[in-house]
Amino acid sequence: MECQARIFAEPVPLVARHVFFVLDDSEHVAQALTRLASMTDGESTVVGVGASVLQVLGVQLDKLRIFPALSNQGVDVPSTQHALWCWLCDDDRGELLYRTRALQEALAPAFKLVQVTEAFRYLSGHDLTGYEDGTENPVDEAAVEAVSDTLAPYGCYAAVQHWEHNLDFFKSLPQNEQDHIIGRRLSDNEEIEDAPESAHVKRTAMEDFEPEAFVVRRSMPYIDGDVAGLVFLAFGHSLDAFEMQLKRMTGMDDGITDGLYRFSRPVTGGYYWCPPVKEGQLELSALLKNA
């Protein structure tokens, strides 16, 4: 068994959909998941299961928990945990629409669709601010080590957030100030050594944590009417590394708040277990053993 392959694929897809479901009929959860497994290969669609599904099925995974709501120094990080999350990837938005409809049909009546976010690749993998996203991502074997849970039931874990940007404010700042918020120069993506301690790259430097907090990021921008931002997506062999980074960003370690909060704020947050793949489809025996 291995992790869903799209997690390691480079670059992020041209277009994608993040699709969120809540539980609507717990009696039919096992049947719905069985149908989902047969139509999911982990490449065109990545699936993540929330803690409420495990509770319904009488299953416990020690590493899975509900996304924590955090608040510190005027910064609020909400929890909007859902039962099921699917990341649909393609290069055709029409195909994503029809695949979403197929998922809805397969998952009913157990799961109800409550949110769809259209995401896309900007430039070669940049945030809408113009800065490259995921520069420090581990690659190759280091990525597999950061993501793959080598203990049963295998698979990995995902953290998903929507960050809503105030691009008017950010772009009104002098270029040097923008660079110092991020901690890199827009012109060449080089890290700025004398950037302030609030710079995002300093707040989240994965090697600076104890233990080191390596994750694989697969974030993509989104636009919804007048709202624009980033669907932040991070995978790891547990949720601990992401949570350490988030708490440091929020100033819970040392009182220094990440500069990102000057122009962006998280508006959603959820944690999910991403089942492994076996012989081309999701391996859900760990979830369905009591069904």
C-alpha positions in Angstrom: 0.0 0.0 0.0 1.1 3.5 -0.7 0.0 7.1 -0.3 -2.3 8.6 -2.9 0.0 9.5 -5.8 -1.3 13.0 -6.5 0.1 14.2 -3.2 3.6 13.9 -4.6 2.9 15.0 -8.2 4.6 18.1 -9.6 3.4 20.7 -10.4 0.0 21.3 -8.9 -2.7 20.7 -11.4 -3.9 23.3 -13.9 -7.3 23.5 -12.2 -8.8 21.7 -9.2 -11.8 21.5 -7.0 -11.9 21.2 -3.2 -15.2 19.5 -2.3 -16.5 19.2 1.2 -19.2 16.9 2.6 -21.0 16.6 5.9 -22.6 13.5 7.3 -26.3 13.3 6.5 -27.3 9.7 7.1 -24.9 7.7 9.2 -26.7 4.4 8.5 -25.3 4.3 5.0 -21.8 5.6 5.5 -20.1 2.2 4.9 -21.9 1.6 1.6 -21.1 5.1 0.4 -17.4 4.8 1.2 -17.3 1.4 -0.6 -18.6 3.1 -3.7 -16.2 6.0 -3.3 -13.2 3.6 -3.0 -14.1 1.9 -6.3 -14.1 5.2 -8.2 -11.0 6.8 -6.7 -7.4 6.1 -7.7 -5.6 8.7 -5.6 -4.2 10.4 -8.8 -7.1 12.4 -10.3 -8.9 12.6 -6.9 -7.4 12.7 -3.4 -9.8 11.7 -0.6 -9.6 12.7 3.1 -11.8 11.4 5.9 -12.7 13.4 8.9 -12.9 12.3 12.5 -16.7 12.2 12.6 -16.7 9.4 10.0 -14.4 7.3 12.1 -16.7 7.8 15.1 -19.7 6.6 13.1 -17.8 3.5 12.0 -16.5 2.7 15.5 -12.9 3.2 14.4 -10.1 5.1 16.1 -6.9 6.6 14.6 -4.7 8.0 17.2 -3.2 10.6 14.9 -6.5 12.0 13.6 -8.2 14.8 15.4 -10.5 17.7 14.8 -8.9 20.9 13.5 -8.3 23.2 16.5 -9.8 26.7 16.8 -7.0 29.1 17.9 -7.0 32.7 19.0 -4.0 34.9 20.1 -3.1 38.6 20.0 -6.1 39.5 17.9 -5.6 36.6 15.4 -8.4 34.1 15.0 -7.9 30.7 13.4 -11.3 29.0 12.9 -12.2 25.3 12.8 -14.7 24.3 10.1 -14.2 20.6 10.3 -16.1 18.5 7.7 -16.7 14.8 7.5 -15.2 14.3 4.0 -12.9 16.3 1.7 -12.0 15.5 -1.9 -9.4 17.2 -4.0 -10.3 16.8 -7.7 -7.5 17.6 -10.2 -7.6 18.0 -13.9 -6.9 20.5 -16.7 -10.6 20.9 -17.7 -13.2 22.6 -15.4 -16.1 20.9 -17.1 -14.6 17.5 -16.3 -14.4 18.6 -12.6 -18.0 19.6 -12.6 -19.1 16.2 -13.9 -16.8 14.3 -11.5 -18.2 16.3 -8.6 -21.7 15.3 -9.7 -20.6 11.7 -9.8 -19.2 11.9 -6.3 -22.5 13.4 -5.0 -24.5 10.6 -6.5 -22.1 7.9 -5.1 -22.0 9.3 -1.6 -25.7 10.0 -1.2 -27.6 9.6 1.1 -24.8 9.3 3.6 -22.9 12.5 2.7 -24.2 15.9 1.7 -22.2 18.4 -0.4 -21.8 21.7 1.5 -18.9 23.5 -0.1 -17.1 23.6 -3.4 -14.0 25.8 -4.1 -12.6 26.2 -7.6 -8.8 26.4 -7.4 -6.2 26.9 -10.1 -2.5 27.1 -10.8 -1.2 30.7 -11.0 2.0 31.2 -13.1 4.2 28.1 -12.3 2.8 27.6 -8.8 2.5 31.0 -7.1 0.2 32.6 -4.6 -1.9 35.5 -6.0 0.6 37.9 -4.2 3.0 36.8 -6.9 5.3 34.9 -4.6 6.2 31.2 -5.2 4.4 28.8 -2.9 6.1 25.8 -1.4 9.7 26.7 -2.2 11.1 24.7 0.7 9.0 21.6 0.0 10.9 18.3 0.5 11.2 16.4 -2.7 11.7 12.7 -3.8 12.5 10.4 -0.9 12.4 13.3 1.6 8.8 14.0 0.5 7.8 10.4 1.0 9.4 10.4 4.4 7.6 13.6 5.4 4.2 12.4 4.3 4.0 8.6 4.5 2.7 7.0 7.7 4.6 3.8 7.9 2.4 2.4 10.7 -0.9 0.7 10.1 -3.3 1.7 8.7 -0.8 3.6 6.6 -1.8 6.5 4.4 -1.2 10.1 5.5 -2.8 13.2 6.9 -4.0 16.5 5.4 -4.6 20.0 6.7 -6.8 22.2 4.6 -7.5 25.9 5.1 -8.9 28.8 3.0 -6.9 32.0 3.4 -8.7 35.1 2.3 -6.3 37.8 1.0 -6.7 41.6 1.0 -4.7 42.1 -2.2 -5.5 45.8 -2.4 -3.8 46.4 0.9 -0.8 44.1 0.1 -0.2 45.6 -3.3 -0.4 49.1 -1.9 2.7 48.5 0.2 6.2 49.3 -1.1 7.9 46.3 -2.7 10.5 46.1 0.1 7.8 45.9 2.7 6.0 43.1 0.8 9.2 41.2 0.5 9.8 41.5 4.3 6.3 40.2 5.1 7.0 37.1 3.1 10.7 36.9 3.8 11.7 36.5 0.2 12.4 38.9 -2.7 9.7 38.8 -5.3 12.3 39.5 -8.0 14.3 36.3 -7.6 12.6 34.3 -4.8 15.7 34.4 -2.6 15.3 34.4 1.1 16.1 37.7 2.9 18.6 37.1 5.7 17.8 40.3 7.6 14.0 40.0 7.2 12.2 40.6 10.5 11.3 37.7 12.8 7.7 38.1 11.7 8.5 37.2 8.1 6.5 34.2 7.0 9.5 32.1 6.0 11.1 32.6 9.4 7.9 31.7 11.2 7.5 28.5 9.3 11.1 27.3 8.6 10.5 23.6 8.9 14.1 22.8 10.1 13.9 25.3 13.0 11.3 23.2 15.0 12.1 20.5 17.5 11.4 18.0 16.1 11.7 19.3 12.5 8.3 20.1 11.1 8.5 18.9 7.5 5.3 18.8 5.4 4.5 18.7 1.7 2.5 21.7 0.5 0.1 21.6 -2.4 -1.6 24.9 -2.1 -3.5 26.6 -4.9 -5.2 30.0 -5.3 -8.9 30.5 -5.6 -11.3 33.2 -6.6 -14.9 33.4 -5.5 -16.6 36.6 -6.8 -14.7 39.5 -5.3 -12.9 37.2 -2.8 -9.5 35.9 -3.6 -7.0 33.9 -1.6 -5.2 30.6 -1.2 -6.5 27.1 -0.4 -3.6 26.0 1.8 -3.0 22.3 1.7 -0.3 20.4 3.6 0.3 16.6 3.9 2.3 14.9 6.6 2.7 11.5 8.3 0.9 13.2 11.2 -0.8 16.5 11.9 1.8 17.6 14.4 4.2 19.4 12.1 1.5 21.6 10.5 0.0 22.4 13.9 3.4 23.5 15.3 3.8 25.8 12.3 0.3 27.2 12.7 0.8 27.9 16.4 4.1 29.7 15.7 2.5 31.8 13.0 -0.2 32.8 15.5 2.4 33.9 18.0 1.7 31.2 20.6 5.3 30.2 20.9 7.1 33.5 21.4 4.5 36.3 20.9 5.6 37.2 17.4 2.7 37.0 14.9 3.3 36.0 11.3 3.4 39.0 8.9 0.9 37.2 6.7 -1.9 38.2 9.1 -1.4 41.8 8.0 -3.1 41.1 4.7 -4.6 37.6 5.0 -6.8 35.6 7.4 -7.8 31.9 7.6 -11.6 31.5 7.2 -11.8 27.6 7.3 -9.8 24.7 8.7 -10.1 21.0 8.7 -8.0 17.8 9.3 -8.3 14.6 7.4 -6.9 11.1 7.1 -6.0 10.2 3.5 -6.3 6.4 3.1 -3.7 4.5 1.2 -4.1 3.1 -2.3 -3.9 -0.6 -3.2 -4.2 -2.0 -6.7 -5.5 1.3 -8.1 -8.2 2.1 -5.6 -8.6 3.4 -2.0 -7.9 0.8 0.6 -10.6 1.3 3.2 -10.5 -1.9 5.1 -9.2 -0.1 8.3 -12.4 2.0 8.2 -14.9 -0.7 7.3 -13.7 -3.5 9.5 -16.6 -3.0 11.9 -19.2 -2.4 9.2 
